[in-house]
Amino acid sequence: MTARGWSIPLENHNVFAGAFVDRSGEMRKDADWLKEALTHAETRFVPVFGEHCLVGDDPLQLKLLERHQIEHFLEEYNQIFLGLFRGKPAFAVAISAGGSAPYAELGEFQDLRYLGSVLPADEANLAAHARGLVLWNASQQFCGICGSSARPDTGGNSRRCLNAACGREIFPRVDPAIIVLVADGERCLLGRQSGWPEGRYSTIAGFVEPGESLEDAVRREVYEETNIRVATVRYHSSQPWPFPSSLMLGFVAETDTTVAQEIRLNDGELEDAKWFTRKELRSGFPQLPFRISIARRLVDGWIDLESAR
């Protein structure tokens, strides 16, 4: 089996992002290649226990298992081809979360939100990929059109309705959501939800609706949640956020200075929203979003603008 090379971009990507896996789309459709890959000595397996991934060692790293280590968990349809990782075929293996977690001698199964802050960038990317596809396959046991059973296809990257009269191919769903840092001169707008830890504020975010552009979604969400109108909207970066299947599309925006602006919580989704200066954000209050999130990158980028001038 020949493993192709894959060039890793040096861009400053968000956590969980980065093209570290050659997803090898054409190989997903090659049943013979997939069958051989599952038995190849170089192939590595990413066990996903419920929603958690296996890590161990010091410094912490994602545990990539060999065939003999995962053999007793392999079932007919619980392996998902992820692509080539570090030049070797990689598969996720879904392990039911019933009972005690396996592989205690190798490490622990940990939540992806934690792993994003401690794993190397390429391993965090692989773990997010594996977890996302495992959870998607678990949620798509039946066809949404005719209700018949569906089984994995193309190495677990899609599913196929077993009803011959339907035969629908089902693809993983990604939910686009905008997230935006709104600035008004020397202030930025942050809000908080009632369920968050005390004192935490973050950027404005929300899902894109059908028939809506990303820029329109930014303007709508900011107005619905805070009553603030924005004018200029500029794309920043994106971040896969598999909790369970979001793609966060980051923007920076400036307020519309031609109209009077007063914060009001129009749709009730936020508990509070306020303007903050850079000095306030550096002071320790409010608490800022988790460092692995694109929200934190947007806030930090706005704070750093002052020193860049």
Backbone as a ProteinNet text record, in pm:
[ID]
protein_1_A
[PRIMARY]
MTARGWSIPLENHNVFAGAFVDRSGEMRKDADWLKEALTHAETRFVPVFGEHCLVGDDPLQLKLLERHQIEHFLEEYNQIFLGLFRGKPAFAVAISAGGSAPYAELGEFQDLRYLGSVLPADEANLAAHARGLVLWNASQQFCGICGSSARPDTGGNSRRCLNAACGREIFPRVDPAIIVLVADGERCLLGRQSGWPEGRYSTIAGFVEPGESLEDAVRREVYEETNIRVATVRYHSSQPWPFPSSLMLGFVAETDTTVAQEIRLNDGELEDAKWFTRKELRSGFPQLPFRISIARRLVDGWIDLESAR
[TERTIARY]
84.5	0	87.2	57.9	136.4	64.2	134.3	77.3	128.9	41.2	79.9	131	214.4	262	154	167.1	68	138.7	125.2	194.3	113.4	172.9	104	122.8	13.6	25.9	78	148	207.3	122.9	-1.2	-87	-120.4	-154.6	-189.7	-337.8	-369.9	-508.9	-566.2	-698.7	-766.8	-753.2	-775.5	-773.1	-877.9	-843.1	-921.6	-915	-864.8	-854.7	-714.8	-691.9	-563.4	-575.3	-518.9	-532.3	-426.6	-436.1	-337.1	-370.6	-492.8	-535	-563.4	-496	-529.8	-655	-769.6	-896.9	-920.2	-841.6	-838.3	-977.6	-1052.2	-1190.7	-1209.1	-1115.6	-1131.2	-1115	-1037.6	-1016.7	-1139.4	-1223	-1344.3	-1434.9	-1429.2	-1517.2	-1454.7	-1331.5	-1260	-1269.6	-1370.7	-1395.6	-1277.1	-1210.6	-1095.4	-980.3	-956.3	-848.6	-879	-1003.1	-1041.4	-1025.5	-1064.5	-1052.8	-906.9	-820.2	-677.3	-620.7	-663.6	-612.6	-643.3	-759.3	-797.6	-705	-633.3	-545.3	-398.1	-367.4	-229.2	-155.1	-28.2	51.2	71	71.2	95.4	-30.9	-146.7	-272.7	-285.9	-340.5	-361.8	-510.8	-553.1	-693.7	-710.8	-814.1	-846.4	-971.8	-959.4	-1078.6	-1157.4	-1288.8	-1377.1	-1476.8	-1461.7	-1544.8	-1659.3	-1779	-1887.8	-1856.7	-1818.9	-1781.7	-1636.6	-1561.7	-1427.5	-1318.9	-1200	-1086.3	-976.4	-897.5	-795.6	-665.1	-611.5	-482.7	-397.9	-267.7	-177	-38.9	54.2	194.8	212.9	337.5	373.9	489.4	466.8	343.7	231.4	109.6	-8.8	-15.4	-53.5	-71.5	-187.8	-244.5	-353.2	-297.9	-365.7	-320.4	-371.9	-280.9	-312.4	-276.7	-377.7	-359.2	-331.4	-261.4	-239.3	-354.9	-362.9	-474.3	-489.1	-379.7	-391.2	-442.4	-426.4	-473	-622.2	-679.5	-820.4	-906.9	-844.8	-911.8	-1043.7	-1043.5	-1162.6	-1277.8	-1253.5	-1361.6	-1415.3	-1350.5	-1392.1	-1518.7	-1617.5	-1742.8	-1762	-1871	-1887.5	-1890.5	-1954.3	-1974.9	-1929.4	-1838.3	-1800.7	-1664.6	-1608	-1482.7	-1512.5	-1448.1	-1469.8	-1335.6	-1323.5	-1197.9	-1183.7	-1075.7	-1051.8	-962.9	-874.8	-780.9	-641.3	-542.3	-402.3	-352.1	-302.6	-249.8	-103	-18.4	126.4	165	94.6	125.3	71.3	-4.4	-56.5	-209	-274.2	-421.1	-466.6	-572.7	-625.9	-776.7	-824.1	-965.9	-1008.3	-1127.7	-1191.4	-1267.6	-1270.4	-1346.2	-1441.1	-1571.2	-1672.2	-1684.7	-1667	-1679	-1793.4	-1889.6	-2004.6	-1959	-2023.8	-1982.9	-2037.3	-2106	-2155.5	-2041.1	-2042.5	-1938.7	-1815.7	-1709.5	-1585.7	-1510.5	-1438.2	-1359.2	-1243.5	-1219.5	-1107.4	-974.4	-867.3	-732.4	-679.9	-720.3	-671.1	-519.6	-461.4	-315.9	-244.3	-316.6	-255.4	-280	-388.3	-420.9	-565.1	-621.7	-758.8	-835.1	-966.5	-1053.3	-1094.5	-1069.1	-1091.9	-1181.7	-1247.2	-1336.1	-1255.2	-1311.5	-1240.8	-1213.9	-1301.7	-1278.9	-1149.1	-1123.1	-996.6	-879.7	-897.8	-787.8	-742.9	-835.5	-797.7	-692.9	-683.7	-589.3	-455.4	-444.4	-321.8	-256.7	-331.8	-275.3	-201.5	-102.8	-45.8	-155.4	-133.7	-238.8	-288	-196.9	-241.4	-324	-290.3	-366.3	-501.9	-509.2	-638.9	-730.3	-673.7	-749.7	-802.5	-718.1	-758.8	-865.9	-850.1	-947.8	-1084.1	-1085.4	-1212.1	-1279	-1200.5	-1250.5	-1313.3	-1239.7	-1287.2	-1414.5	-1413.6	-1530.6	-1652.4	-1632.2	-1744.4	-1811.2	-1732.5	-1790.7	-1852	-1792.4	-1851.4	-1989.2	-2001.3	-2130.1	-2232.4	-2186.4	-2280.1	-2334.6	-2249.1	-2296.1	-2394.3	-2369.1	-2458.9	-2596	-2602.1	-2729.4	-2807.8	-2751.3	-2814.7	-2841.7	-2908.4	-2936.8	-3049	-3129.9	-3246.1	-3251	-3309.7	-3326.6	-3429.5	-3398.4	-3490.3	-3602.9	-3597.2	-3702.4	-3807.3	-3762.3	-3858.6	-3860.2	-3765	-3762.5	-3696.1	-3646.1	-3579.5	-3441.8	-3385.4	-3251.5	-3149.5	-3042.6	-2932.8	-2802.9	-2711	-2583	-2468.7	-2349.9	-2237.1	-2198.6	-2154.6	-2106.2	-1979.6	-1904.2	-1780.4	-1692.2	-1671.6	-1584.4	-1638.5	-1771.1	-1831.7	-1842.8	-1806.3	-1815.8	-1950.9	-2035.7	-2175.2	-2251.7	-2384.4	-2467	-2565.1	-2612.5	-2700.1	-2827.8	-2943.4	-3071.9	-3080.8	-3124.1	-3129.9	-3257.9	-3349.8	-3472.6	-3440.1	-3451.3	-3413.8	-3494	-3616	-3699.5	-3657.3	-3577.1	-3530.8	-3381.7	-3299.8	-3156.3	-3085.3	-3142.6	-3086.1	-2947.2	-2856.2	-2724.2	-2728.1	-2684.9	-2692.5	-2550.9	-2530.8	-2398.1	-2394.3	-2276.4	-2264	-2309.1	-2380.3	-2431.2	-2336.9	-2310.7	-2234.7	-2324.4	-2334.9	-2423	-2341.7	-2357.6	-2281	-2334.2	-2241.6	-2278	-2179.7	-2231.1	-2142	-2103	-1985.6	-1940.9	-1863	-1893.8	-1845.6	-1799.4	-1685.5	-1636.2	-1683.2	-1772.9	-1827.4	-1751.2	-1695.9	-1620.4	-1690.9	-1676.5	-1728.4	-1618	-1525.8	-1411.2	-1321.2	-1309.2	-1220.6	-1294.7	-1413.6	-1490.3	-1529.9	-1546.7	-1602.9	-1722.7	-1811.6	-1938.9	-1930.6	-1958	-1960	-2089.1	-2133.8	-2255.2	-2233.3	-2329.9	-2320.3	-2455.8	-2450.7	-2570.2	-2583.7	-2704.9	-2731.3	-2663.2	-2639.2	-2579.9	-2429.1	-2365.8	-2219.8	-2166.8	-2038.2	-1977	-1989.9	-1999.7	-2018.8	-1906.8	-1946.7	-1849.2	-1795.6	-1839.1	-1786.9	-1869.5	-1799.8	-1861.2	-1789.6	-1860.9	-1802.8	-1859.6	-1810.8	-1856.3	-1997.8	-2062	-2197.6	-2193.6	-2284.7	-2283.6	-2425.7	-2443.6	-2574.4	-2570.7	-2666.9	-2671	-2721.6	-2667.1	-2710.9	-2844.2	-2938	-3070.1	-3078.5	-3173.5	-3188.7	-3209.3	-3144.7	-3159.1	-3087.4	-2990.8	-2924.1	-2774.8	-2716.5	-2571.9	-2506.9	-2376.3	-2305.3	-2307.3	-2287.7	-2288.6	-2425.5	-2530.8	-2665.6	-2690.1	-2636.2	-2652	-2582.2	-2464.9	-2393.9	-2480.5	-2530.7	-2610.2	-2737.8	-2803.4	-2928	-2902.6	-2803.2	-2778	-2738.4	-2652.4	-2610.5	-2730.7	-2816.9	-2933.8	-3032.6	-3060.2	-3156.8	-3113.2	-2982.9	-2936.7	-2904	-2865.3	-2817.4	-2878.5	-2955.1	-3015.9	-2915.2	-2792.3	-2688.4	-2685.2	-2680.8	-2669.5	-2522.1	-2479.3	-2341	-2339.5	-2229.4	-2213.4	-2111	-1983.9	-1877.4	-1867.9	-1864.6	-1849.3	-1733.7	-1634.3	-1516.2	-1486.6	-1462.9	-1433	-1296.2	-1286.9	-1162.3	-1103.7	-1174.6	-1127.9	-1241.8	-1219.1	-1323.5	-1265.8	-1355.5	-1313.9	-1416.8	-1374.7	-1466.2	-1494.5	-1620.2	-1660.6	-1757.2	-1703.9	-1787.2	-1861	-1944	-2019.6	-2168	-2241.3	-2185.3	-2133.4	-2179.6	-2145.6	-2143.5	-2095.3	-2096.3	-1967.9	-1978.9	-1863.7	-1876.4	-1785.3	-1789.8	-1717.8	-1790.5	-1738.1	-1717.2	-1590	-1556.3	-1549.3	-1603.5	-1604.7	-1566.2	-1523.4	-1511.9	-1602.1	-1667	-1763.3	-1752.4	-1792.6	-1795.5	-1938.9	-1970.7	-2106.3	-2139.9	-2266.8	-2317	-2322.2	-2231.7	-2221.7	-2326.2	-2407.5	-2507.9	-2637.7	-2649.1	-2771.8	-2736.9	-2830.6	-2811.1	-2812.9	-2724.9	-2710.2	-2731.8	-2823.8	-2849.4	-2871.8	-2798.2	-2809.3	-2945.6	-3013.1	-3133.1	-3128.8	-3173	-3168.8	-3298.7	-3302.6	-3427.4	-3488.7	-3407.7	-3466	-3452.2	-3391.5	-3382.5	-3281.8	-3200.5	-3102.2	-2985.9	-2956.9	-2848.4	-2903.9	-2826.6	-2860.3	-2813	-2704	-2648.2	-2559.1	-2539.7	-2446.1	-2391.4	-2261.1	-2197.5	-2086.1	-2050.6	-1930.5	-1813.2	-1698	-1577.5	-1460.4	-1376	-1252.5	-1141.7	-1032.3	-917.8	-863.4	-860.6	-811.5	-896.1	-1026.2	-1114.9	-1091.8	-1073.9	-1054.7	-922.6	-822.8	-694.1	-696.3	-797.9	-800.2	-837.9	-889.4	-935.2	-1085.3	-1155.2	-1301.5	-1342.1	-1423.7	-1489.4	-1394.9	-1440.1	-1371.4	-1392.8	-1287.4	-1295.3	-1321.7	-1359.3	-1388.2	-1265.6	-1289.1	-1180.7	-1078.1	-952.5	-845.5	-850.9	-915.5	-920.8	-1024.3	-1108	-1221.7	-1184.6	-1251.3	-1233.7	-1282	-1378	-1424	-1307.2	-1224.3	-1109.1	-1008.4	-990.6	-896.6	-944.3	-1074.7	-1129.3	-1107.1	-1132.3	-1114.2	-967.3	-879.7	-736.5	-684.1	-734.1	-690.4	-729.3	-849.2	-893.3	-809.2	-780.3	-696.5	-558.7	-503.9	-367.2	-358.1	-470.7	-468.4	-404.8	-425.1	-373.2	-220.7	-157.3	-11.2	48.2	-34.2	14.4	15.5	-48.7	-57.6	72.8
-119.7	0	123.6	213.6	335.8	451.2	518.7	635.9	760.7	847.7	968.7	1073.6	1162.8	1272.1	1377.2	1463.1	1568.4	1687.8	1800.7	1921.5	1995.5	2022.3	2090.8	2241.9	2318	2463.2	2523.4	2632.8	2696.8	2812.7	2821.8	2932.3	2927.2	3041.5	3051.4	3018.3	2891.3	2847.1	2841.6	2832.6	2815.8	2672.4	2652.5	2518.7	2430.4	2305.6	2203.3	2218.5	2332.2	2353.1	2315.9	2331.4	2298.8	2172	2173.6	2059.4	1954.4	1894.3	1796	1654.5	1633	1501.5	1509.6	1424.3	1410.4	1324.1	1385.8	1313.8	1211	1215.8	1108.4	1067.8	1164.7	1140.2	1026.7	1010.3	905	765.8	756.1	625.8	580.2	675.1	639.3	548.3	562.7	486.4	355.8	330.1	209.9	104.3	17.5	-81.6	-174.1	-213	-303.8	-235	-108.1	-34.6	-19.7	14.2	29	-102.4	-211.9	-343.3	-376.1	-347.3	-371.5	-279.2	-151.9	-54.5	-95.4	-156.1	-197.5	-302.9	-374.7	-481.7	-445.5	-329.6	-293.7	-261.1	-299.4	-281.8	-135.4	-47.3	94.1	170.9	111.1	180.6	207.3	324.5	362.7	387.4	361	368.2	465.4	550.4	649	600.3	544.7	499.7	618.3	615.6	719.2	649.7	670.5	606.8	701.5	674.1	770.1	895.9	1003.1	1129.5	1167.2	1078.7	1113.8	1040.2	1101.1	1044.2	1004.8	905	847.8	924.8	967.9	1037.2	978.6	996.9	948.4	1008.4	963	1004	1146.8	1187.7	1320.9	1372.7	1475.3	1554.6	1474.8	1519.6	1447.6	1439	1321.3	1303	1208.6	1221.8	1135.2	994.9	894.2	756.4	699.7	667.6	608.3	460.6	375.3	233.6	154.8	45.7	-49.4	-148.9	-223.8	-317	-415	-472.4	-574.2	-515.1	-384.1	-320.8	-290.4	-281.7	-242.3	-356.9	-469.1	-580.7	-619.8	-634.2	-687.3	-587.1	-461.9	-363.5	-343.3	-402.4	-381.7	-460.1	-390.9	-451.8	-423.8	-470.2	-459.5	-315.6	-227.4	-92	17.8	-10.9	93.4	155.5	127.3	192.2	300.3	413.9	527.4	572.5	572.3	614.3	766.4	811.7	955	1012.4	929.7	975.4	929	998.9	969.4	1071.4	1022.8	1109.1	1075.4	1176.2	1154.8	1044.5	1041.2	948.8	808.8	783.9	649.8	652.2	544.5	539.9	548	624.6	642	619.1	544.7	515.5	552.6	608.4	622.3	493.5	454.8	336.4	378.4	363.1	399.3	286.2	320.9	224.4	268.8	180.7	214.6	256	360.3	415.8	338.8	227	148.1	80.2	82.5	18.3	105.2	44	116.5	146.2	256.7	294.5	197.4	153.2	62.2	136.9	62.5	114.1	197.6	160.4	234.1	225.2	118.7	102.9	197.6	254.3	343.6	491	519.8	659.6	675.8	792	824.2	880	858.6	920.9	1057.8	1161.8	1298.7	1373	1477.7	1560.5	1645.7	1665	1736.4	1882.4	1944	2084.4	2097.4	2000.9	2000.4	1968	1869.6	1825.9	1935.1	2021.3	2128.9	2221.4	2227.5	2317.1	2251.6	2119.8	2051.3	1968.2	1925.8	1841.2	1923.6	1863.6	1928.6	1958.5	2060	2106.4	1996.7	1913.2	1810.9	1703.2	1670.2	1568.3	1621.1	1749.7	1808.7	1808.1	1835.8	1832.6	1692.4	1591.3	1452.5	1409.1	1446	1408.6	1470.5	1597	1663.4	1595.4	1559	1488.9	1355.3	1277.9	1145.7	1154.8	1240.9	1254.6	1301.1	1398.2	1450.7	1344.4	1261.5	1159	1045	1011.3	907.2	949.6	1072.3	1119.3	1134.1	1178.3	1191.2	1054.5	955.7	821.7	767.7	793.1	743.9	809.8	931.9	1006.2	980.1	904	885.8	737.8	672.2	530.2	503.6	605.2	587.6	698.1	664.2	759.7	865	990	1098.3	1115.2	1044.2	1053.4	943.6	817.5	706.6	634.8	663.3	603.1	467.1	416.9	286.5	296.7	181.3	179.1	229.4	288.3	335.2	278.7	247.9	193.6	277	268.4	347.8	313.6	415.6	400.6	485.1	466.1	539.3	548.9	435	430.6	504	520.2	589.8	739	788.8	931.7	971.1	874.4	897.3	774.7	777.8	662.9	640.2	516.8	481	417.7	469.8	411	270.8	173.5	34.2	0.9	93.6	73.7	90.7	-17.9	-14.2	89.1	114.7	212.3	356.1	371.8	505.4	518.1	442.9	440.7	572.4	660.6	794.5	788	870.4	884.4	1003.3	980	1080.2	1127.1	1258.7	1314.3	1386.2	1392.7	1463.6	1608.2	1652.8	1789.5	1878.2	1995.9	2097.2	2219.2	2269.5	2382.5	2512.4	2600.4	2725	2823.8	2881.6	2982.2	3098.1	3220	3336.8	3369.6	3427.9	3477.6	3605.6	3712.9	3843.6	3930	3995.6	4098.1	4232.9	4298.2	4427.8	4539	4630.9	4742.3	4874.1	4965	5101.7	5194.6	5225.9	5306.6	5229.3	5277.6	5215.9	5119.7	5077.7	4981.3	4862.7	4747.2	4633	4579.2	4513.6	4467.7	4319.8	4285.4	4145.8	4119.1	3995.2	3956.8	3830.4	3797.8	3675.2	3605.7	3472.5	3392	3353.2	3328	3304.4	3179.3	3080.6	2956.1	2956	3064.5	3070.9	3096.2	3065.5	3098.9	3248.3	3279.9	3419.4	3508	3619.5	3716.1	3691	3584	3555.1	3625.4	3690.2	3755.7	3707.9	3709.7	3662.8	3742	3709.2	3774.4	3728.1	3799.5	3767.8	3656.3	3560.5	3446.3	3397.4	3325.8	3267.5	3190.7	3103.5	3019.6	3097.6	3061.6	3118.7	3055.1	3136.3	3086.5	3058.9	2975.1	2946.4	3073.8	3079.5	3194.6	3319	3303.2	3418.1	3412.6	3525.9	3533.2	3545.2	3520.9	3531	3674.1	3770.3	3911	3951.5	3903.5	3933.4	3869.8	3748.8	3681.2	3758.5	3813	3895.4	4013.3	4085.9	4205.4	4169	4061.7	4021.2	3977.6	3890	3838.3	3948.9	4039.6	4147.9	4233.7	4264.1	4345.9	4270.2	4143.6	4066.9	4053.7	4033.9	4006.9	4132.7	4242.8	4360	4492.1	4493	4614.4	4706.4	4658.9	4739.9	4711.6	4820.2	4808	4816	4724.2	4728.2	4763.9	4826.6	4867.5	4776.7	4803.5	4724.6	4586.6	4483.5	4345.4	4282.8	4230.4	4175	4035.4	3941.6	3803.9	3794.8	3710.9	3692.9	3553.1	3449.5	3311.2	3219.5	3088.9	2993.8	2886.4	2815.5	2710.1	2598	2474.2	2361.9	2350.1	2332.1	2325.7	2207.6	2086.3	1965	1936.6	2030.1	2014.3	2041.2	1967.2	1848.1	1870.6	1974.9	1978	2119.4	2215.4	2353.9	2389.9	2486.7	2552.4	2699.6	2749.6	2887.4	2976.1	3074.3	3165	3301.3	3335.5	3453.2	3581	3689.1	3820	3928.2	4040.7	4163.9	4266.1	4348.8	4444.5	4576.3	4680.6	4813.4	4863.3	4937.8	4988	5091.7	5105.6	5207.6	5340.8	5430.4	5557.7	5659.7	5623.6	5719.3	5713.1	5615	5602.1	5596.6	5641.2	5633.5	5487	5451.6	5311.9	5298.1	5209.8	5181.4	5030.8	4969.6	4825	4789.5	4695.4	4632.5	4485.3	4400.5	4256.1	4214.9	4231.8	4217.3	4078.1	3974.1	3839.5	3759.1	3815.4	3747	3633.8	3614.6	3506.3	3536.5	3665.7	3705.4	3755.5	3731.6	3784.8	3929.7	3961.9	4096.7	4120.2	4244.8	4285.2	4421.8	4440.3	4565.5	4600.8	4730.1	4776.4	4768.9	4724.9	4714.7	4780.3	4849.4	4904.9	4799.9	4824.7	4734.2	4728.2	4841.9	4844.6	4754.5	4759.5	4674.8	4527.1	4494.9	4354.4	4300.2	4385.9	4342.7	4330.6	4384.8	4392.9	4261.9	4166.1	4041.8	4032.6	4142	4138.1	4215.5	4154.8	4026.2	3907.6	3787.3	3666.3	3651.5	3618.5	3606.5	3461.1	3437.1	3300.4	3210.5	3078.9	2981.2	3010.4	2986.1	3017.4	2935.1	2818.4	2736.5	2787.5	2881.7	2922.5	3036.9	3042.3	3154.1	3283.8	3274.1	3393.6	3461.1	3381	3438.4	3497.1	3431.9	3484.5	3618.7	3633.3	3760.2	3870.6	3838.1	3937.7	3974.9	3873.9	3901.6	3982.7	3952.7	4027.8	4173.7	4201.3	4340.2	4411.7	4344.8	4405.1	4438.2	4346.5	4365.2	4473.2	4517.3	4622.8	4749.8	4778	4900.1	4902.6	4788.8	4784.3	4782.7	4744.3	4737.6	4873.8	4971.9	5104	5182.3
0	0	0	-89.6	-102	-33.7	56.8	123.8	55.6	15.6	-54.5	43.3	-7.5	76	92.1	195.9	220.2	278.3	214.3	256.1	360.5	477	586.2	571.8	561.6	551.5	680.5	669.3	787.1	837.5	792.1	830.4	979.9	1034.3	1175.5	1190.6	1196.3	1196.5	1337.6	1345.1	1473	1522	1652.2	1711.2	1643.2	1618.3	1548	1396.6	1346.2	1201.9	1154.1	1023.7	963.6	880.7	761.2	670.2	700.1	818.5	860.7	814.1	769.5	723.5	573.4	496.5	355.2	350.2	328.2	341.8	231.3	125.6	25.2	-20.3	-71.6	-109	-207.8	-300.8	-400.8	-339.7	-230.7	-166.9	-88.2	-46.5	27.5	-54.8	-187.6	-276	-325	-284.2	-326.7	-217	-227.2	-122.1	-101.1	-208.4	-196.1	-123.7	-158.3	-89.2	59.6	93.8	233.7	309.6	247.1	312.3	340.5	243.8	264.1	371.2	367.2	464.4	607.3	629.2	764.9	822.7	736.7	784.3	771.9	717.6	691.6	821.1	827.3	949.5	985.6	886	914.1	951.7	931.4	959.9	1109.3	1141.1	1281	1304.9	1429.3	1466.5	1583.1	1572.1	1676.7	1748.2	1869.6	1940.8	1996.2	1977.3	2032	2123.4	2251.9	2353.9	2388.5	2335.6	2351.1	2272.8	2344	2279.5	2306.9	2371.3	2416.9	2340	2334.8	2262.8	2361.1	2323.3	2411.5	2399.4	2513.5	2518.1	2629.7	2616.8	2719.4	2701.7	2787.5	2784.9	2837	2846.1	2894.1	2808.1	2727.4	2714.8	2651.1	2677.8	2635	2482.8	2432.8	2290.1	2262.8	2144.9	2103.3	2081.1	2135.1	2119.9	1988.2	1900.6	1771.7	1780.2	1773.5	1800.9	1673.9	1690.2	1582	1578.4	1469	1448.5	1564.6	1611	1716	1847.3	1866.6	1989.8	1987.9	1868.4	1854.7	1806.2	1770.9	1704.2	1769.6	1902.7	1970.2	1975.6	1931.7	1926.2	1784.3	1686.1	1548.4	1518.5	1464.5	1422.5	1273.6	1218.3	1073.9	1025.8	1102.6	1052.9	1149.8	1241.2	1336.6	1307.2	1189.3	1150.6	1046.9	1062	971.8	917.1	786.9	724.5	732.9	795.3	812.4	702.9	648.1	546.4	579.7	527.9	557.9	658.4	771.1	876.6	894.8	876	877.1	779	666.4	559.7	577.1	685.5	711.3	714.2	665	674.2	819.7	842.3	977.8	977	1076.2	1092.4	1233.6	1246.5	1377.7	1406.1	1532.8	1573.9	1685.3	1661.2	1761	1862.6	1990	2099.3	2188.5	2211.3	2295.3	2434	2488.5	2617.8	2737.1	2714.1	2825.1	2899.3	3032.8	3112.9	3129.7	3180.3	3208.4	3079.5	3081.1	2964.8	2946	2823.3	2797.3	2790.7	2775.4	2754.1	2870.1	2992.7	3109.6	3121.5	3067	3072.8	2977.3	2881.4	2782.8	2812.3	2882.9	2910.5	2951.9	2921.1	2959.1	2839.6	2840.8	2741.7	2794.1	2713.2	2756.8	2658	2709.5	2629.3	2530.9	2412.9	2307.4	2343.2	2421.1	2458.3	2537.2	2622.9	2697.5	2605.7	2519.3	2434	2338.9	2297.4	2207.6	2266.3	2398.6	2463.8	2494.7	2479.3	2520.6	2410.7	2309.8	2205.6	2099.9	2032.5	1914.7	1813	1730.7	1639.6	1546.6	1494.4	1399.8	1468.6	1592.9	1665.8	1709.2	1745.8	1779.7	1658.2	1541	1416.5	1387.9	1404.9	1380.7	1480.6	1607.1	1708.9	1680.8	1638.9	1605.6	1487.5	1388.5	1270.6	1310.5	1392.2	1433.2	1515.9	1616.1	1703.3	1624.8	1535.8	1459.2	1374.1	1304.9	1219.6	1299.5	1413.2	1498.2	1547	1595.3	1646.4	1534.1	1416.3	1304.4	1264	1250.4	1213.9	1317.4	1444.4	1549.9	1542.4	1489.5	1484	1355.8	1263.1	1132.5	1105.3	1198.6	1183.6	1083.6	1056.6	968.6	863.3	749.9	640.8	680.2	656.8	691	591.5	480	379.3	397.2	402.3	408.8	542.9	629.8	762.7	769.8	658.5	657.7	721.6	755.9	812.7	711	763.6	678.9	733.7	644.9	690.1	632.3	693.6	645.8	502.6	430.5	294.1	282.1	174.7	149	274.3	337.6	454.1	574.5	583.7	696.2	677.9	558.2	530.5	472.7	449	412.6	458.1	442.3	474.4	359.9	346.2	235.8	289.6	244.7	281.3	222.5	305.4	262.1	186.5	179.8	102.7	-45.2	-122.1	-263.6	-341.6	-298.9	-368.7	-338.1	-234.2	-195.2	-226.7	-155.1	-181.3	-160.9	-81.3	-62.2	0.2	-51.7	8.4	104	226.5	332.3	364.8	363.7	387.7	523.1	582.8	710.6	698.7	799	801.4	882.2	828.9	901.4	917.3	1038.5	1067.5	1071.5	971.5	971	1074.6	1149	1249	1239.4	1244.7	1244.1	1388.2	1403.5	1533.1	1505.1	1576.9	1533.5	1650.4	1630.3	1721.6	1666.4	1739.2	1698	1770.5	1693	1750.4	1723.5	1819.5	1807.9	1856.2	1766.1	1807	1901.2	2024.7	2123.7	2216.6	2176.2	2256.5	2168.9	2233.6	2162.4	2239.4	2167.8	2222.7	2256.8	2382.9	2427.4	2503	2498.3	2569.7	2649.9	2735.2	2814.1	2818.7	2822.3	2840.6	2987.6	3029.4	3171.5	3225.2	3140.5	3188.1	3196.5	3158.4	3159.9	3300.2	3324	3453.9	3482.9	3608.9	3649.6	3594.4	3534.4	3486.2	3347.9	3281.3	3147.1	3040.2	2947.2	2832	2705.9	2595.7	2470.7	2353.5	2236	2113.9	2077.7	1989.9	1946.6	1841.5	1853.4	1761.4	1737.6	1627.4	1598.3	1467.1	1448.1	1328.9	1207.7	1092.2	965.8	927	880.1	843.8	693.4	650.1	506.9	425.8	309.6	221	268.1	357.5	418.2	390.2	351	335	472.1	476.9	604.5	657.3	566.8	609.4	663.3	597.9	645.9	781.8	801.8	930.9	1041.9	1012	1110.5	1152.9	1055.8	1087.7	1163.9	1121.7	1188.1	1332.1	1351.9	1486.4	1583.1	1539.8	1628.7	1666.8	1570.1	1600.8	1689.6	1656.9	1736.8	1881.7	1902.9	2038.6	2117.3	2049.3	2122.6	2077.8	1968.5	1914.3	1845	1826.2	1763.3	1612.6	1533.6	1389.5	1350.1	1261.6	1214.1	1066.5	1024.9	885.3	817.1	838.5	776.1	840.2	755.5	801.4	724.2	795.5	729.3	783	691.2	729.4	797.3	900.1	974.5	952.7	994.6	983.3	1026.3	1015.1	1054.2	1145.1	1212.4	1304.3	1306.8	1276.6	1298.4	1447.3	1481.7	1622.9	1636.8	1650.6	1645.1	1775.6	1818.4	1943.2	1920.5	1833.6	1768.3	1627.2	1553.5	1410.7	1354.3	1429.7	1383.5	1309.7	1221.4	1161.1	1195.2	1277.9	1322	1219.7	1167.2	1065.2	1129.4	1151	1229.6	1148.5	1205.8	1140.7	1241.5	1188.3	1267.1	1198.8	1278.8	1224.3	1299	1233.6	1295.1	1299	1400.7	1416.7	1310.3	1286	1193.6	1268.1	1235.6	1308.5	1264.2	1164.8	1115.2	1194.4	1285.7	1365	1513.3	1596.5	1740.9	1784.2	1876.7	1917	2067.9	2103.6	2245.1	2260.2	2352.8	2372.2	2430.1	2364.4	2417.7	2380.5	2470.5	2446.7	2378.2	2247.4	2172.5	2179.7	2161.3	2153.2	2281.2	2384.4	2513.5	2519.3	2415.6	2417.8	2510.9	2529.1	2617.3	2749.7	2854.4	2986.3	2999.2	2928.7	2937.6	2815.5	2780.7	2676.4	2714.6	2691.2	2731.1	2633.5	2635.3	2565.9	2663	2613.7	2695.9	2623.4	2699.5	2644.6	2653.4	2583.8	2592.6	2735.8	2802	2939.8	3028.7	3012.8	3092.9	3062.1	2935.7	2899	2951.5	2965.3	3020	3172.2	3236.1	3382.2	3451.3	3375.8	3438.2	3448.8	3425.3	3417	3292.6	3210.4	3230.3	3203.2	3245	3201.7	3051.7	2981.5	2836.4	2795.8	2670.2	2625	2636.8	2628.9	2633.7	2524.1	2552.6	2458.8	2331	2334.7	2214	2114.4	2155.2	2071.6	1978.5	1864.3	1773.1	1837.3	1930.5	2002.6	2073.7	2139.6	2211.1	2113.1	2000.6	1902.2	1848.6	1827.4	1781	1884.1	2011.7	2118.2	2131.5	2137.2	2151.4	2033.8	1914.2	1796.8	1804.8	1857.4	1872.5	1978.5	2089.3	2194.1	2138.6	2058.7	2007.5	1900.9	1846.7	1746.2	1801.1	1928.8	1990.1	1985.6	2019.3	2022.5	1881.7	1781.7	1644.4	1576.5	1636.7	1572.9	1588.5
[MASK]
+++++++++++++++++++++++++++++++++++++++++++++++++++++++++++++++++++++++++++++++++++++++++++++++++++++++++++++++++++++++++++++++++++++++++++++++++++++++++++++++++++++++++++++++++++++++++++++++++++++++++++++++++++++++++++++++++++++++++++++++++++++++++++++++++++++++++++++++++++++++++++++++++++++++++++++++++++++

